[in-house]
Amino acid sequence: MRIRTLTILFALSIGLLCLDASGQTKINDLINYALEHSRDIKKSDLQYQEAGYSRKEVLGKGLPQVSASGSYSKMLYDVEVPQSAFDMVNANVPANYQQMVTGILSQMDQIDGIDMASAGIQVTQLIYSQSYWTGLQTAKKAQELYSILKEKSEEDVIAEVASGYYQAGSLMLQLQTVDKSINNLKEIYRISEVSYKNDFIKESQVNRLKVTISNLEVTRQTIQNGITIQVNYLKALAGMPADSTLAIDTTMLLDDFVNNSAATAFAVENVPAYKALMKQDELYGQQIKLSKATFLPTLAAFGQFNYSYYNVAPVMEEHSNMKTIGLSLSMPIFTSGSNYSKVKQVQLKQAQVKQDILKTKDLLTVSYNSALLEYQTAFNMLSAQKENLALAQKVYDQTSLLYQEGMASMADLLNVNSDFLQADNSLNQQILKCKTAEIKMLKSSGTLKSLIK
């Protein structure tokens, strides 16, 4: 029986991956699922969010800053008033003042410390700083860079998932071929057993046919194991649970391929890897401006509101306040060449990136031209492989009929069966080559997302 799909059934716990009416998973559905659940893409998205918060952090430094402070302390010491002081009051101070002075001395004798407390709030607002504005632009460029890197991660995931999907489909096509050959040979084996019992053929011919069938069954099991491994690997790439259902649509490889034979237009500016380098070059340019901005002054306004308390008793009966407003100017004068060296380091890094850009542009152009040539060559050979398979099928059918009529030998039948297997596998491999070359061509041109449109 011709197998069109391979379905690995475990717990049906997943409803996120869409299957069509036949229970097959289309490649665009699988890619869309991978773009949503791939761990690599989730990591890229987290990095992009991190860059966004870094930009907000820089932005916040130019907005009003408010801080508050407070303190409390107690100065501990003992004031001892000697008895001679009281005696002097009684001897020298007029009688109507003696009670008051004596009371004051008594209070001083009881002091064991001084309570001090203060509270304040300070507001600052940046007025001018070239470093701030340049830093804000630099943070924006960094966020844009992570956006491009996320796009690059998406294309990498698409390429890996598509390649894995086609590889699994190719193995399934091989399995179909082996199954078809086994079924045909089993029918011949049934007829051969009858012929052997009637002494029309030798036992060795029947045994040879049986050995061939056994070898094909071993081959079938090997391919089946390969399919299971490939499908499980494909699940891991797409971020699918291991117990989910995944079906590979092999008809897509055979029926839809010819419709996608047009070559894509190449523009290196569309390739995420190249765009990332260009954005990195812009980022280094901003970092150079940021380093140079440290030579310029910074102006900020500030206001302070302070309240203080001072008393020998821990009761806030009276307090004083002070309000201060002003401007703060910071001007770097001499840094012993450290800022200059910092600028030169960034300039040299930017020069290195420019060399990477030129190299990457050449390599991407070569990669696209090679992928295009590989695709066109594989596609042109596809028709020849289809004709070869049709001819091998025709020869097998004719030889099988002649064998049943006793006009062809067992050796002839096994030889044409081997030729049929080889022709069918050659076609399967050619289809895989076309699909693989198509992925390379789309990725090298930055148009890999066209697979999901």
Secondary structure, 3 states (H helix, E strand, C coil): CCCCCCECCCCCCCCCCCCCCCCCECHHHHHHHHHHHCHHHHHHHHHHHHHHHHHHHHHHHCCCEEEEEEEEEEEECCCCCCHHHHHHHHHHCCHHHHHHHHHHHHHHHHCCEEEEEEEEEEEEEEEEEHHHHHHHHHHHHHHHHHHHHHHHHHHHHHHHHHHHHHHHHHHHHHHHHHHHHHHHHHHHHHHHHHHHHCCCCCHHHHHHHHHHHHHHHHHHHHHHHHHHHHHHHHHHHHCCCCCCCCEECCHHHHHCCHHHCCCCCCCHHHCHHHHHHHHHHHHHHHHHHHHHHCCCCEEEEEEEEEEEEEECCCCCCCCEEEEEEEEEEECCCCCCCHHHHHHHHHHHHHHHHHHHHHHHHHHHHHHHHHHHHHHHHHHHHHHHHHHHHHHHHHHHHHHHHHHHCCCCCHHHHHHHHHHHHHHHHHHHHHHHHHHHHHHHHHHHCCCHHHHHC
